[in-house]
């Protein structure tokens, strides 16, 4: 499953390769071989990891169970297995890094997610270590590094609360192809969405971002059409005519869905700041409604470019918003005014980060 972290990693690796020699080290999950792909200054090392490949192939059902259910309901056994797997993956990555580094002699190693961060403790201290802080639960596996990038204000605050030094706030970027040049009417015509009122969800169907409440909304709001793009371990089914499942949408098509919608629903039930879909929706001029979770108010300003609510009041508030289409239109115009999220701005900040770290 490709999420925001993977999308951002690709963007940063390709962008940094314009100024630095960049090496990406990742397990080869297609075959049991060591492969090297070279694209200019970008080197992609896929190291053979037969054990991890087998575990992932056989353990996908367990992984989906953990994503489908709230974490406290997942069995202790599965949590233990997952913990052991993460530690093994970290050591496996560190072993591969050491072999490749023996030849390449890297100046900086950057951990982009939880398992790479765990791997840092197995990597020699003479190498400058940096970390991208994307998930709040990374602090449970943190190994002290030289510098950090926090993707939102909440993450920056938590990092400092955990005693981390040299923390830079650099948001994840909105890439150009995620912003549609179409009008709302053109987007709806292109997608055959001939509805007067559209509430959109884009993302994974799992307990952290469970959109199933939209089925309850649809029952009470037959004059609103609910469009769900994505899939996942939570299976959603309904015969309601105003619920439309679109499945996984190609990256270069999703911007039209953002543009076509009147309101975007971000149903995160955990304190994780906000995902890429939130800023992508706002960049397309579509206001966002989200649960009142810590950190979300950094980007969503109530009654300005979106609406912050609770799980108990979500249905009532969606009704109110669609009764006031003028407010939705005003919030949509305000939503486009995003600072610090355009890809060129973000890439410049990241390049500056690594230039300073390198010296």
Protein Blocks (a to p, Z undefined) as FASTA:
>chain_A
ZZfklmmmmmmmmmmmmmmccddddddfkbccdddddehjaccdddddfklmmmmmmmmm
mmmmmmmpcfklpcfklmmmmmmmmmmmmmmmmmmmmmmmmmnopabdcdfbfklmmmmm
mgcfkbccddddfbfklmmmcccdfbdcdfbfklmmmmmmnopahiacddddddfklpcf
bdfklmmmmnopacfbdcddeddddfklccklmmmmmmmmmmbccddedddjbdcddfbf
kbccebjadfklmmmmmmmpmbdcdfbfbdehjafklmmmmmnopacdddddehjlmmmc
ghklgccddfklmmmmmmmmmmmmmlmmmmmmmmmmcghkafklmmmmmmmmmmmmmZZ
